[in-house]
Amino acid sequence: MAVEAENEAPVDGDPVGLDAAASFIAVDDRMRATDGIWAMGDVTGKAMFTHVALHQSAIVAAALLGVDHPPASYHAVPRVTFTDPEVAAVGISEAAARAAGHDIVVVVKQLSATFRGWLHRAGHGIIKLVAERGTGTLLGATVVGPGCGEVLGMLTLAVHARLPLSAMRNMIYAFPTFHGGVGEAIGASGRGLSTVIDPEYRGHEVLDSA
Ligand SMILES: Cc1cc2nc3c(=O)[nH]c(=O)nc-3n(C[C@H](O)[C@H](O)[C@H](O)COP(=O)(O)OP(=O)(O)OC[C@H]3O[C@@H](n4cnc5c(N)ncnc54)[C@H](O)[C@@H]3O)c2cc1C
């Protein structure tokens, strides 16, 4: 959706100064397409989700009202596919991280090897975390399992806040929960061993903890 401010003079050339042949309306991190025109939602070609449109809409509203607002940020966009089991992801994937040249570590934990996954007989779930080597900053995560769109909440916060795995390793996870499986995957205190895979890891086989 595009919003045009009143009393703004059209830019020379195209009636409103936009590229009519473009597939999307290019915007800056303040959702400005051109002078006096803001765009938000799918039409911006960022990430086509309702929650992204809402994120952008707050920025446009702030601009129109003349109040301060942080710029748009897309490094921690959550995605949930509402299948059974749910597939939930946030941030950057392993492949995208490698393609972008990140030096990463990848942690994979079979959900059935977590306390709650075992109790739940969750046969097809995984927890996968992608973190920057060295800083341990969580760059992305994928969780597959029952209700994992909810587990994604804590992982979205971690990616959004650029938390290191060390911070997540030292927190207390409720027992027995699906999100507690994240703690088990990274070897949080009292939660077993982590499966930390070196940068040469390319496969997607599930590597269980020892
Ligand atoms: C089947 C499906 C399932 C989805 N499920 C999810 C989900 O689970 N979670 C999620 O986050 N996102 C989901 N999405 C994506 C989500 O719907 C969009 O990202 C979101 O609606 C984008 O909001 P928007 O305002 O940009 O566009 P829209 O919601 O598409 O709104 C655009 C509006 O503009 C109107 N319009 C178009 N052209 C004109 C015109 N020329 N003049 C006047 N009006 C016009 C349209 O009729 C529409 O009402 C789903 C999309 C689809 C198609």
The ligand as an SDF file (V2000), in Angstrom:
LIG
                    3D

 53 58  0  0  0  0  0  0  0  0999 V2000
   -3.0730  -17.5760    1.0040 C   0  0  0  0  0  0  0  0  0  0  0  0
   -2.2080  -16.6270    1.8010 C   0  0  0  0  0  0  0  0  0  0  0  0
   -1.9110  -16.9440    3.1100 C   0  0  0  0  0  0  0  0  0  0  0  0
   -1.1150  -16.0790    3.8450 C   0  0  0  0  0  0  0  0  0  0  0  0
   -0.8220  -16.4110    5.1410 N   0  0  0  0  0  0  0  0  0  0  0  0
   -0.0720  -15.5630    5.8650 C   0  0  0  0  0  0  0  0  0  0  0  0
    0.2020  -15.8650    7.2290 C   0  0  0  0  0  0  0  0  0  0  0  0
   -0.2020  -16.8870    7.7750 O   0  0  0  0  0  0  0  0  0  0  0  0
    0.9600  -14.9770    7.9350 N   0  0  0  0  0  0  0  0  0  0  0  0
    1.4320  -13.8380    7.3730 C   0  0  0  0  0  0  0  0  0  0  0  0
    2.1170  -13.0620    8.0580 O   0  0  0  0  0  0  0  0  0  0  0  0
    1.1790  -13.5390    6.0880 N   0  0  0  0  0  0  0  0  0  0  0  0
    0.4450  -14.3650    5.3270 C   0  0  0  0  0  0  0  0  0  0  0  0
    0.1850  -14.0600    4.0210 N   0  0  0  0  0  0  0  0  0  0  0  0
    0.7480  -12.8270    3.4610 C   0  0  0  0  0  0  0  0  0  0  0  0
   -0.0840  -11.6360    3.9140 C   0  0  0  0  0  0  0  0  0  0  0  0
   -1.4390  -11.8310    3.5690 O   0  0  0  0  0  0  0  0  0  0  0  0
    0.4620  -10.3720    3.2410 C   0  0  0  0  0  0  0  0  0  0  0  0
    1.8460  -10.2630    3.4590 O   0  0  0  0  0  0  0  0  0  0  0  0
   -0.2280   -9.1440    3.7810 C   0  0  0  0  0  0  0  0  0  0  0  0
   -1.6220   -9.2160    3.5700 O   0  0  0  0  0  0  0  0  0  0  0  0
    0.3490   -7.8960    3.1100 C   0  0  0  0  0  0  0  0  0  0  0  0
   -0.4250   -6.7660    3.4540 O   0  0  0  0  0  0  0  0  0  0  0  0
   -0.5850   -5.6130    2.4000 P   0  0  0  0  0  0  0  0  0  0  0  0
   -1.3860   -4.5430    3.0870 O   0  0  0  0  0  0  0  0  0  0  0  0
    0.7220   -5.2540    1.8120 O   0  0  0  0  0  0  0  0  0  0  0  0
   -1.4130   -6.2250    1.1910 O   0  0  0  0  0  0  0  0  0  0  0  0
   -2.8850   -6.7760    1.1630 P   0  0  0  0  0  0  0  0  0  0  0  0
   -3.3040   -7.3500    2.4690 O   0  0  0  0  0  0  0  0  0  0  0  0
   -2.9440   -7.6640   -0.0490 O   0  0  0  0  0  0  0  0  0  0  0  0
   -3.7740   -5.4920    0.9540 O   0  0  0  0  0  0  0  0  0  0  0  0
   -3.7490   -4.7890   -0.2600 C   0  0  0  0  0  0  0  0  0  0  0  0
   -5.1530   -4.2560   -0.4930 C   0  0  0  0  0  0  0  0  0  0  0  0
   -5.0910   -3.3760   -1.6190 O   0  0  0  0  0  0  0  0  0  0  0  0
   -6.2090   -3.6420   -2.4260 C   0  0  0  0  0  0  0  0  0  0  0  0
   -5.8930   -3.1830   -3.7740 N   0  0  0  0  0  0  0  0  0  0  0  0
   -5.0940   -3.7810   -4.6930 C   0  0  0  0  0  0  0  0  0  0  0  0
   -5.0400   -3.0390   -5.8070 N   0  0  0  0  0  0  0  0  0  0  0  0
   -5.8060   -1.9750   -5.6060 C   0  0  0  0  0  0  0  0  0  0  0  0
   -6.1350   -0.8380   -6.3880 C   0  0  0  0  0  0  0  0  0  0  0  0
   -5.6600   -0.6920   -7.6030 N   0  0  0  0  0  0  0  0  0  0  0  0
   -6.9590    0.0650   -5.8430 N   0  0  0  0  0  0  0  0  0  0  0  0
   -7.4530   -0.0680   -4.6000 C   0  0  0  0  0  0  0  0  0  0  0  0
   -7.1640   -1.1070   -3.8050 N   0  0  0  0  0  0  0  0  0  0  0  0
   -6.3430   -2.0500   -4.3070 C   0  0  0  0  0  0  0  0  0  0  0  0
   -6.4430   -5.1280   -2.3120 C   0  0  0  0  0  0  0  0  0  0  0  0
   -7.7630   -5.4690   -2.6500 O   0  0  0  0  0  0  0  0  0  0  0  0
   -6.1330   -5.3590   -0.8330 C   0  0  0  0  0  0  0  0  0  0  0  0
   -7.2760   -5.2030   -0.0380 O   0  0  0  0  0  0  0  0  0  0  0  0
   -0.6170  -14.8920    3.2650 C   0  0  0  0  0  0  0  0  0  0  0  0
   -0.9310  -14.5930    1.9380 C   0  0  0  0  0  0  0  0  0  0  0  0
   -1.7100  -15.4480    1.2100 C   0  0  0  0  0  0  0  0  0  0  0  0
   -2.0440  -15.0970   -0.2120 C   0  0  0  0  0  0  0  0  0  0  0  0
  1  2  1  0
  2  3  1  0
  2 52  2  0
  3  4  2  0
  4  5  1  0
  4 50  1  0
  5  6  2  0
  6  7  1  0
  6 13  1  0
  7  8  2  0
  7  9  1  0
  9 10  1  0
 10 11  2  0
 10 12  1  0
 12 13  2  0
 13 14  1  0
 14 15  1  0
 14 50  1  0
 15 16  1  0
 16 17  1  0
 16 18  1  0
 18 19  1  0
 18 20  1  0
 20 21  1  0
 20 22  1  0
 22 23  1  0
 23 24  1  0
 24 25  2  0
 24 26  1  0
 24 27  1  0
 27 28  1  0
 28 29  2  0
 28 30  1  0
 28 31  1  0
 31 32  1  0
 32 33  1  0
 33 34  1  0
 33 48  1  0
 34 35  1  0
 35 36  1  0
 35 46  1  0
 36 37  1  0
 36 45  1  0
 37 38  2  0
 38 39  1  0
 39 40  1  0
 39 45  2  0
 40 41  1  0
 40 42  2  0
 42 43  1  0
 43 44  2  0
 44 45  1  0
 46 47  1  0
 46 48  1  0
 48 49  1  0
 50 51  2  0
 51 52  1  0
 52 53  1  0
M  END
$$$$
